[in-house]
């Protein structure tokens, strides 16, 4: 199968883009970017570098088809090696956000040190990661290193059903009313302290528009929003409620909702948990963005999706626990709990979920 579908311009040099993190999500987005003939895609594959070098990656996708042995243009074993082969216009981060294991600021440190910082201008950083508050540590590190130099950070909420099963990346559509794609916006510091109306600067809008265009040849929908944080919180609600239960019980959501009596019990639990998350969100963003009826619709959508046969997608946090890997507990649950405490919002169910998964996380980290 042809890896590229766009139109190549002979007069425009290829744009160098680095993607960090070559798991299921990273593979799909790297493949999508390489569909653009005006882009040269480099990836950092830390844990699977040799496999990718030797035989590439097999992709089974309902969108892109079955591709055997696919490779990006360049593969590096580390961020340091990739930084030495720059520059890049964008650094797209698709790793799991694990501040308790490897903060993003540490992962991307070579871009703030010589020789990169002395030789090249800073790229735009696109953080395509789950969770809430994922940008803060990285932004603070960048400001500390760069001083008054501009730092451009795009943050994204991802709707993608991709799992890594052995050496195969399985990719399918979400199904139902949930549409695949990336929702992206410029990171705004102090969003949780000063959530007033905010509009991106013209240069930021231009950068966001260009980022969206990069994915157009692969027909990956990128929606641009003025304020990304409420959107990320909305997506995080699904992970904090539904996915976290799957990680605790090791039961796929589709099985949990198949029995009517069990569904009734779970609906009561999820309704209460969603209300806690809604109150946290309302305390930050205002009740207008998170009215109670939206949580009812969200729960109905998720239950209908998992009761149908349209999705076989496994929550990534559940797969991580199955494999004994560290999970995104802090950014999915911990940050919400900390927001609740700062805003004096009671969230006993969320705190209990966080406490249980924190114990499991401690065991995974101690073994890694």
C-alpha positions, 0 to 999 in steps of 0.5 A: 500500500502506498504510504503517501497520498498528498501532492508533493511540491517540487519547489517547497523543501520538506518540512521536518517534523519530529514525533516523540512516542511510537506507541499505538497513537504515535504510529497512527499519527506518524503514518498520517503525517507521512501521508503529506508529501511535503513532510519528512517524519522523524520519530523517537522510538525509545522502547521499540527502536530496534524492532522498527529499524529491523522490520517496521510496524504492522498497522491494521486500520479501518481507516488506512487499511492493512500496512505491513512493515511501515517505517517513518522517514527517520527513526531515533532511539532517543530524544537527544539523538533526534535533537542533534539531527534537527531542526524541526518545525514541530515536535509532536509528543504522543507519549503517555504523560507520566509526571511521576515517572518521566516528566515531559520537561525531562523527556524534551530537555535536549531541545533546551540545551546546547547544541540545539538551543544555540543552533536552531530556533525553537519548534512548536511543541504539540502535546497530544496526550491524555489528562488535565494540566499536562502542559504546566511543568513543561511550560515552566521548564521552558520559561526557566530555560529560555527566559523571555523567548517565545515558547509555542505550545499546542495542546490537544484532546484526542479521540482515537481508538488505537491499541498496540497488540504485540507488534500490531497497531490496531486502529478503528473508528470510535463509532456512534456519535463520537467522531475520531480526530484531534481538537487542538488549541494554544496552551494558555498558562494559569488557565485554572486560576484565571479562566476569563475569555481568551482569544489566540493571537493572530500568529497563534491562529496561523500556527494552529491552522498550519498544524491542522493542514499537516494532517489534511492529506490523510483526512485526519480531522483537526478541530481548532478551538480558542480555549482547549482546557474545557475540551481536554477536561471534557475528554478527561471525564470519560477516562476518569470515570469509565476507563479508570473503572476498567483499570481497577476491575480489568473488565472491558466496558462492553462486558460491564454494560451487557447485563441490565441489572449490572448496568443499573448499578453502574449508572448510579455510580457513574452518574454520581462520579460524573456529577463530581467531575462536572462540579470540579469543571464548573468551579474552574470554567463556569457552569455554562460550559458543563450543565448537568444535562450534558453529563446525562447525554455523555453517559448515555453516549458511552453506554450505547457505544460500549453496548454496541458491537461498534468498538473493540477499543480497550482503554489504554489505562487498562492495557497498561495495568494488564502489562504492569506498566505505569498508568496516567493516574496523576494527569487523569485523576490526580490533577482533578482531585487537586483542582477539587481541593483548591476549589473546595469541591467534594469528590469522595468517589473520585478520591477513592478511585484515585487512591486505589489506582495510586496503590496499583501505580506505586507497584508498577513504578517500583517494578519498572 
